[in-house]
């Protein structure tokens, strides 16, 4: 099945089973804005809990805050967002559609990669176990030809982005013959920059109102509270401040479902350290954050690092963690060494000292910062894309199952009375009332047991418990495992013990090696 078709099915599945709805759906929606349904919000909250505990619970030198969305407008001048928070945009004159020039070129690079991967896949199928992929990539003429095209384009693109050369970006698009996905034409305008911040006004009247911005990132809320946290928490370097919160960007090319939205949620941690130690910590957090993803068991081969070639104005090192989506490898998380840019800028613009007194070195200095930043919505999409499976069964039937990492699943256990009478619903409710204090447990009595199993498979419930007539006398139930569909008879008293450790956030936290 084509990857585009798979992605469309995932989007449809999200709406059908209460994960994600178009915002303002009864009014035909609002572009690039989405609401999370009853199952989506549970999955999203579990992702946030896993991240928060991996930062704040496992590290005794990291604390959390929750800063406001509205902030003093000078903050965004100091941070560089007012002057430099731009995307290079290009319009197609025929379709009247607007695109990010860099994304069009990245998609072209991905096409060359896809051509090479197809050649490798065909050869691997032909030669089987004797296939040497590395040698094939180094010798196959078609792979080498596409690799040469990729290398040439990549070099031009990197140089153009580094120099902010908008004319060169357009020329690359023209030279590569990139067409508008809607009109199929190459009738492009010039590339120009567009600021992504939403602005509004604050004040009692239009005459006294001042212009403010909806924050485009959560990091600045941490930086402007750095001294408050350091002093009140008596924090010593190195230490970190974590935050989960909404951010807003006027994305012109919002696309790919919840991957790129105008209102989104970030999980960010800013780690403050001595100047000169930032690369040591950059490498630590780069390794630790990849381990956080891999601990979920979604396939280590589906992750890769992507080092930035054009660094942001504040950074001296940056890398992305990318995940293999149905539409290619895409950024899920960024790790950046931000130097002391942000604190120094806020010191300059506010007139307040942002220096830290180091008792060991007996000196004052502005700390350096290493940032880890992950999009909650992108992580949500990563989990959904990995988990969605259409499975053919031995009996000739099929099922759609979400193989969600068990600790992230919205519902951990569904209790199903075999029939909705003869005391079975009451017994099922007793089981729910006992388990619900330990993990999210639900009861479902409508439809045949087979249909109920399929519905729970579709929302990713790891365990189903069937209560039958014998349960009333032997206090045992049938426990069904989502992934294998194995069914075993177990005592009711053993249910919590069997399920709890597998579905707890603790079970994945234990896999992380904290320095």
C-alpha positions as CSV (number, residue, x, y, z in Angstrom):
1,X,0.0,0.0,0.0
2,X,1.3,3.5,-0.9
3,X,2.5,5.5,2.1
4,X,0.2,8.3,1.3
5,X,-2.8,5.9,1.5
6,X,-1.5,4.6,4.9
7,X,-1.3,8.2,6.2
8,X,-4.8,9.0,5.0
9,X,-6.1,5.9,6.9
10,X,-4.3,7.0,10.0
11,X,-5.9,10.4,9.9
12,X,-9.3,8.9,9.3
13,X,-8.7,6.4,12.1
14,X,-7.9,9.2,14.5
15,X,-11.3,10.8,13.9
16,X,-13.3,7.7,13.9
17,X,-12.0,6.4,17.2
18,X,-11.9,9.6,19.2
19,X,-8.2,10.6,19.0
20,X,-8.2,13.8,16.9
21,X,-11.0,16.0,15.5
22,X,-10.8,19.0,13.2
23,X,-11.3,22.1,15.3
24,X,-14.7,23.7,14.9
25,X,-15.8,20.7,13.0
26,X,-19.5,21.6,12.8
27,X,-18.4,24.8,11.1
28,X,-16.3,22.9,8.6
29,X,-13.1,23.2,10.6
30,X,-10.3,25.7,10.9
31,X,-7.2,25.1,8.8
32,X,-4.3,23.5,10.6
33,X,-6.0,23.5,14.0
34,X,-7.1,20.3,15.7
35,X,-8.9,19.2,18.9
36,X,-7.9,16.0,20.8
37,X,-10.8,13.6,21.6
38,X,-11.3,11.4,24.5
39,X,-8.7,8.8,23.5
40,X,-6.3,11.4,22.0
41,X,-6.1,13.5,25.2
42,X,-5.3,10.3,27.2
43,X,-2.5,9.3,24.9
44,X,-1.2,12.9,24.8
45,X,-1.2,13.2,28.6
46,X,0.6,9.9,28.9
47,X,3.3,11.2,26.5
48,X,3.6,14.3,28.6
49,X,3.8,12.3,31.8
50,X,6.6,10.1,30.4
51,X,8.6,13.2,29.4
52,X,8.0,15.1,32.6
53,X,9.0,12.3,34.9
54,X,12.0,11.4,32.7
55,X,13.2,15.0,33.3
56,X,12.0,16.1,36.7
57,X,11.6,12.8,38.6
58,X,14.8,11.1,37.4
59,X,17.1,14.2,37.5
60,X,17.6,15.8,40.9
61,X,19.0,18.9,39.3
62,X,16.0,19.6,37.0
63,X,12.8,21.4,38.2
64,X,9.7,22.6,36.3
65,X,7.8,25.8,35.8
66,X,4.7,26.9,33.9
67,X,5.1,30.4,32.4
68,X,2.4,32.5,30.8
69,X,1.5,32.6,27.1
70,X,1.4,36.4,27.1
71,X,4.8,38.0,27.8
72,X,6.3,41.5,27.7
73,X,6.8,42.4,23.9
74,X,10.4,43.4,24.5
75,X,11.2,39.7,25.2
76,X,10.7,38.9,21.6
77,X,12.8,41.8,20.5
78,X,15.6,40.5,22.7
79,X,15.3,36.9,21.6
80,X,15.5,37.9,17.9
81,X,12.0,36.7,17.0
82,X,10.7,40.2,15.9
83,X,13.5,40.6,13.4
84,X,14.5,37.0,12.5
85,X,11.7,34.6,13.0
86,X,10.9,34.1,9.3
87,X,10.3,31.4,6.8
88,X,11.2,31.6,3.1
89,X,7.9,31.5,1.1
90,X,7.1,31.1,-2.6
91,X,3.8,31.4,-4.4
92,X,2.6,29.5,-7.4
93,X,0.8,31.9,-9.7
94,X,-1.5,29.3,-11.3
95,X,-2.8,27.6,-8.1
96,X,-2.5,30.7,-6.0
97,X,-1.0,28.5,-3.3
98,X,1.9,29.4,-1.0
99,X,4.7,27.1,0.0
100,X,7.8,27.1,2.1
101,X,10.7,27.1,-0.4
102,X,13.0,25.1,1.9
103,X,10.3,22.4,2.4
104,X,9.9,22.1,-1.4
105,X,13.6,21.5,-1.7
106,X,13.7,19.1,1.2
107,X,10.9,17.1,-0.5
108,X,13.0,17.0,-3.6
109,X,15.9,15.6,-1.6
110,X,13.6,13.0,-0.1
111,X,12.6,11.9,-3.6
112,X,16.2,11.1,-4.5
113,X,16.5,9.2,-1.2
114,X,13.3,7.3,-2.0
115,X,14.6,6.3,-5.5
116,X,17.8,5.0,-3.9
117,X,15.9,3.1,-1.2
118,X,13.7,1.5,-3.9
119,X,16.7,0.2,-5.8
120,X,18.2,-1.2,-2.5
121,X,14.8,-2.8,-1.6
122,X,14.6,-4.5,-5.0
123,X,18.1,-5.8,-4.8
124,X,17.6,-7.1,-1.2
125,X,14.5,-9.0,-2.3
126,X,16.4,-10.5,-5.3
127,X,19.6,-11.6,-3.4
128,X,18.2,-12.4,0.0
129,X,20.6,-13.1,2.8
130,X,23.6,-12.7,0.6
131,X,22.8,-9.1,-0.1
132,X,25.5,-6.5,0.9
133,X,23.7,-3.2,1.1
134,X,26.8,-1.1,1.7
135,X,28.6,-2.6,-1.3
136,X,25.4,-2.2,-3.5
137,X,25.1,1.5,-2.6
138,X,28.8,2.0,-3.5
139,X,28.6,0.3,-6.9
140,X,25.1,0.3,-8.4
141,X,25.0,2.9,-11.3
142,X,21.4,4.0,-10.6
143,X,22.0,4.5,-6.9
144,X,25.3,6.4,-7.6
145,X,23.5,8.6,-10.1
146,X,20.8,9.6,-7.6
147,X,23.4,10.0,-4.9
148,X,25.3,12.4,-7.1
149,X,22.1,14.4,-7.7
150,X,21.4,14.4,-4.0
151,X,24.9,15.6,-3.0
152,X,24.8,18.4,-5.5
153,X,21.4,19.6,-4.5
154,X,22.2,19.2,-0.8
155,X,25.3,21.4,-1.1
156,X,23.5,24.1,-3.0
157,X,20.6,24.1,-0.6
158,X,22.8,24.2,2.5
159,X,24.9,27.1,1.1
160,X,21.7,29.0,0.2
161,X,20.2,28.6,3.6
162,X,23.4,29.5,5.3
163,X,23.6,32.7,3.3
164,X,19.8,33.4,3.4
165,X,20.1,33.7,-0.4
166,X,16.4,33.8,-1.4
167,X,17.3,34.2,-5.1
168,X,19.4,31.0,-5.0
169,X,16.5,29.1,-3.4
170,X,14.2,30.1,-6.2
171,X,16.9,29.1,-8.8
172,X,17.2,25.7,-7.1
173,X,13.5,25.2,-7.4
174,X,13.6,26.1,-11.1
175,X,16.7,24.1,-11.9
176,X,15.2,21.0,-10.2
177,X,12.0,21.4,-12.1
178,X,9.9,21.4,-8.9
179,X,6.2,21.8,-9.7
180,X,3.3,23.0,-7.6
181,X,1.6,19.9,-6.1
182,X,-1.8,21.4,-6.9
183,X,-1.4,22.9,-10.4
184,X,1.5,20.9,-11.6
185,X,3.1,24.1,-13.0
186,X,6.5,25.8,-12.5
187,X,5.1,29.4,-12.6
188,X,6.7,30.6,-9.3
189,X,7.0,34.0,-7.8
190,X,10.2,35.2,-6.1
191,X,11.0,33.8,-2.6
192,X,10.4,36.2,0.3
193,X,10.6,36.1,4.1
194,X,7.4,36.0,6.3
195,X,7.3,36.5,10.1
196,X,5.5,33.7,11.9
197,X,4.4,35.4,15.1
198,X,0.8,36.0,15.9
199,X,0.2,39.5,17.3
200,X,-2.7,41.0,19.3
201,X,-3.4,44.0,21.5
202,X,-3.6,44.2,25.3
203,X,-5.3,47.2,27.0
204,X,-8.6,48.6,28.2
205,X,-9.1,50.7,25.1
206,X,-7.8,50.9,21.5
207,X,-6.0,54.1,22.4
208,X,-4.1,52.7,25.3
209,X,-3.6,49.2,23.9
210,X,-0.1,47.8,23.4
211,X,1.0,45.3,20.8
212,X,1.9,41.9,22.3
213,X,2.6,38.5,20.8
214,X,1.4,35.0,21.4
215,X,4.6,33.1,22.2
216,X,6.1,31.2,19.3
217,X,8.1,29.0,21.7
218,X,8.1,28.2,25.4
219,X,11.9,28.6,25.9
220,X,11.8,32.3,26.6
221,X,9.5,31.8,29.5
222,X,12.2,29.7,31.1
223,X,15.0,32.2,30.4
224,X,13.2,35.2,31.9
225,X,12.5,33.1,35.0
226,X,16.0,31.7,35.3
227,X,17.0,33.9,38.2
228,X,13.7,33.4,40.0
229,X,14.1,29.6,39.9
230,X,17.9,29.7,40.6
231,X,17.5,31.9,43.7
232,X,14.3,30.4,45.2
233,X,15.4,26.9,44.5
234,X,19.0,27.5,45.6
235,X,20.1,25.8,42.4
236,X,23.7,25.2,41.6
237,X,25.1,24.8,38.1
238,X,24.5,22.6,36.2
239,X,20.8,22.5,36.5
240,X,17.8,22.5,34.2
241,X,14.3,24.0,34.0
242,X,11.5,22.0,32.3
243,X,8.2,23.2,30.9
244,X,5.3,21.9,28.9
245,X,3.1,24.5,27.2
246,X,1.3,25.8,24.2
247,X,3.0,27.9,21.5
248,X,1.6,29.6,18.4
249,X,3.1,30.1,14.9
250,X,1.3,31.5,11.9
251,X,2.4,28.6,9.6
252,X,1.6,29.4,6.0
253,X,2.4,25.9,5.0
254,X,0.7,24.0,7.8
255,X,0.2,20.4,6.6
256,X,0.5,16.7,7.3
257,X,-2.2,16.6,10.0
258,X,-0.9,17.5,13.4
259,X,2.7,17.5,12.3
260,X,2.7,21.2,11.5
261,X,0.0,23.3,13.2
262,X,-0.6,26.9,14.1
263,X,-1.4,26.0,17.7
264,X,0.8,23.3,19.2
265,X,2.3,22.1,22.5
266,X,6.0,21.8,23.3
267,X,8.0,20.0,26.0
268,X,11.2,21.9,26.5
269,X,14.1,21.7,29.0
270,X,16.8,24.4,29.2
271,X,19.9,23.1,30.9
272,X,22.2,25.8,32.4
273,X,25.9,24.9,32.7
274,X,29.4,26.4,32.9
275,X,30.8,28.0,29.7
276,X,33.2,25.4,28.2
277,X,31.1,22.4,29.4
278,X,28.3,22.9,27.0
279,X,29.4,20.4,24.3
280,X,29.8,17.7,27.0
281,X,26.2,18.3,28.0
282,X,25.1,18.7,24.4
283,X,26.4,15.2,23.7
284,X,24.9,13.8,26.9
285,X,21.4,15.2,26.1
286,X,21.7,14.1,22.5
287,X,22.3,10.5,23.7
288,X,19.8,10.6,26.5
289,X,16.9,12.0,24.4
290,X,17.4,9.3,21.8
291,X,17.4,6.6,24.5
292,X,14.0,8.2,25.7
293,X,12.5,7.5,22.3
294,X,14.0,4.1,21.9
295,X,12.8,2.9,25.3
296,X,9.3,2.9,23.9
297,X,10.2,0.0,21.7
298,X,9.1,1.5,18.3
299,X,12.2,0.2,16.4
300,X,15.6,1.8,16.8
301,X,16.0,1.6,13.0
302,X,13.2,4.2,12.7
303,X,15.2,6.9,14.4
304,X,18.2,8.9,13.1
305,X,20.1,12.0,14.0
306,X,20.2,15.0,11.6
307,X,22.9,17.5,12.4
308,X,22.0,21.1,11.4
309,X,24.1,22.7,8.6
310,X,22.7,26.1,9.1
311,X,22.7,27.0,12.8
312,X,20.2,29.4,14.4
313,X,21.7,32.7,15.3
314,X,21.9,31.6,19.0
315,X,23.5,28.2,18.6
316,X,26.9,26.7,18.3
317,X,25.6,23.1,17.8
318,X,22.3,21.6,16.9
319,X,20.9,18.2,15.9
320,X,17.5,16.8,15.3
321,X,16.1,13.4,16.2
322,X,14.1,12.2,13.2
323,X,11.5,9.5,13.0
324,X,10.5,7.5,9.9
325,X,7.0,8.8,9.2
326,X,4.8,7.5,6.3
327,X,6.0,10.7,4.5
328,X,9.7,10.2,5.2
329,X,12.1,10.9,8.1
330,X,10.9,14.0,9.9
331,X,12.1,16.0,12.9
332,X,10.4,15.1,16.2
333,X,12.9,16.6,18.6
334,X,15.7,19.1,18.6
335,X,18.8,19.3,20.8
336,X,20.5,22.7,20.7
337,X,23.5,24.3,22.3
338,X,22.3,27.9,22.6
339,X,25.5,29.3,24.2
340,X,24.7,32.3,26.5
341,X,22.8,34.2,23.8
342,X,19.4,34.3,25.4
343,X,20.4,35.2,28.9
344,X,22.9,37.8,27.6
345,X,20.2,39.4,25.4
346,X,17.7,39.6,28.3
347,X,20.4,41.1,30.4
348,X,21.0,43.7,27.8
349,X,17.4,44.5,27.0
350,X,16.1,44.4,30.6
351,X,19.0,46.0,32.4
352,X,18.9,43.2,35.0
353,X,22.0,41.1,35.9
354,X,21.6,37.5,34.7
355,X,25.0,36.4,35.9
356,X,25.5,33.4,38.1
357,X,28.0,33.5,41.0
358,X,30.1,30.3,40.9
359,X,31.5,29.7,44.4
360,X,33.9,27.0,43.2
361,X,35.4,29.4,40.6
362,X,34.8,32.5,42.7
363,X,33.5,34.4,39.7
364,X,30.3,35.7,38.0
365,X,29.4,34.7,34.5
366,X,26.3,34.2,32.3
367,X,25.7,30.4,32.0
368,X,25.6,28.6,28.7
369,X,22.4,26.6,27.8
370,X,21.7,23.3,26.2
371,X,18.1,22.9,25.1
372,X,16.0,19.8,24.4
373,X,12.7,20.6,22.6
374,X,10.1,18.1,21.5
375,X,6.7,18.7,20.0
376,X,3.9,16.9,21.9
377,X,1.8,16.8,18.8
378,X,4.6,15.4,16.6
379,X,5.4,12.8,19.2
380,X,1.7,11.9,19.2
381,X,1.8,11.5,15.4
382,X,5.0,9.4,15.7
383,X,3.3,7.0,18.1
384,X,0.2,6.8,15.9
385,X,2.1,6.2,12.7
386,X,4.2,3.5,14.2
387,X,1.3,1.7,15.9
388,X,-1.3,1.6,13.2
389,X,-1.4,-1.9,11.7
390,X,-3.7,-3.7,9.3
391,X,-3.4,-7.3,10.1
392,X,-4.5,-10.4,8.2
393,X,-5.5,-13.2,10.5
394,X,-5.1,-17.0,10.1
395,X,-8.8,-17.5,9.8
396,X,-9.0,-15.2,6.8
397,X,-10.4,-12.2,8.6
398,X,-8.6,-9.0,9.2
399,X,-8.3,-6.4,12.0
400,X,-7.0,-2.9,12.5
401,X,-4.9,-2.7,15.7
402,X,-3.0,0.1,17.3
403,X,0.1,-1.5,18.7
404,X,0.7,1.4,21.1
405,X,3.5,1.2,23.6
406,X,1.5,-0.2,26.6
407,X,2.3,2.6,29.1
408,X,1.1,5.2,26.6
409,X,-2.2,3.5,25.7
410,X,-5.3,5.7,26.5
411,X,-7.1,2.7,28.1
412,X,-5.0,0.1,29.7
413,X,-7.7,-2.5,30.4
414,X,-11.3,-3.1,29.2
415,X,-13.5,-5.3,31.2
416,X,-16.1,-7.1,29.1
417,X,-19.1,-9.0,30.5
418,X,-19.8,-11.9,28.1
419,X,-23.5,-11.2,28.3
420,X,-25.3,-8.1,29.7
421,X,-27.3,-10.1,32.3
422,X,-27.1,-12.8,34.9
423,X,-24.9,-10.8,37.3
424,X,-22.0,-10.5,34.8
425,X,-22.2,-6.7,34.4
426,X,-22.2,-6.3,38.2
427,X,-19.1,-8.6,38.5
428,X,-17.4,-6.7,35.7
429,X,-18.1,-3.4,37.5
430,X,-16.5,-4.8,40.7
431,X,-13.3,-5.5,38.8
432,X,-13.3,-2.0,37.2
433,X,-13.8,-0.4,40.6
434,X,-10.8,-2.2,42.0
435,X,-8.4,-1.6,39.0
436,X,-9.4,2.0,38.2
437,X,-7.3,3.3,41.1
438,X,-4.1,1.9,39.5
439,X,-4.6,2.4,35.7
440,X,-7.2,3.6,33.3
441,X,-9.9,0.8,33.1
442,X,-13.2,0.8,31.3
443,X,-16.2,-1.4,31.0
444,X,-18.0,-2.2,27.7
445,X,-21.1,-4.4,27.4
446,X,-22.6,-3.6,24.0
447,X,-22.3,-5.9,20.9
448,X,-20.8,-9.3,20.5
449,X,-17.5,-10.1,22.3
450,X,-15.7,-10.3,19.0
451,X,-16.8,-6.8,18.0
452,X,-15.8,-5.5,21.4
453,X,-12.3,-7.0,21.0
454,X,-12.0,-5.3,17.6
455,X,-13.0,-2.0,19.0
456,X,-10.5,-2.2,21.8
457,X,-7.8,-3.3,19.3
458,X,-8.6,-0.2,17.3
459,X,-8.0,2.2,20.2
460,X,-4.9,0.3,21.3
461,X,-6.1,-1.2,24.6
462,X,-3.4,-3.7,25.7
463,X,-5.6,-6.0,27.8
464,X,-9.2,-7.2,27.7
465,X,-10.8,-9.1,30.5
466,X,-13.8,-11.2,29.8
467,X,-16.2,-12.0,32.6
468,X,-18.3,-15.2,32.0
469,X,-20.7,-17.4,34.0
470,X,-17.8,-19.3,35.6
471,X,-16.3,-16.1,36.9
472,X,-19.1,-15.9,39.5
473,X,-18.1,-19.2,41.0
474,X,-14.3,-19.6,40.4
475,X,-13.4,-15.8,40.6
476,X,-11.4,-16.2,37.4
477,X,-11.6,-14.4,34.1
478,X,-10.2,-14.6,30.6
479,X,-7.3,-12.2,30.0
480,X,-6.7,-11.3,26.3
481,X,-3.4,-9.8,25.1
482,X,-3.9,-7.2,22.3
483,X,-0.8,-7.9,20.2
484,X,-0.8,-11.7,20.2
485,X,-4.6,-12.1,20.8
486,X,-3.6,-14.9,23.3
487,X,-6.2,-15.7,25.9
488,X,-5.5,-17.1,29.3
489,X,-7.6,-17.9,32.3
490,X,-6.4,-16.0,35.4
491,X,-7.7,-15.3,38.9
492,X,-9.3,-11.9,39.4
493,X,-7.0,-11.3,42.3
494,X,-4.0,-11.6,40.0
495,X,-5.2,-9.0,37.4
496,X,-3.5,-6.0,38.9
497,X,-0.2,-7.8,39.4
498,X,-0.2,-9.0,35.8
499,X,-1.2,-5.7,34.1
500,X,0.2,-2.9,36.3
501,X,3.9,-3.1,35.8
502,X,3.5,-3.5,32.0
503,X,1.3,-0.4,31.6
504,X,3.0,1.9,34.1
505,X,5.2,4.8,33.0
506,X,7.7,3.4,35.5
507,X,8.3,0.4,33.3
508,X,9.8,2.6,30.6
509,X,11.5,5.0,33.0
510,X,13.5,2.1,34.4
511,X,15.1,1.6,30.9
512,X,16.7,5.1,31.0
513,X,20.3,5.4,32.3
514,X,20.5,8.7,34.2
515,X,24.0,10.2,34.7
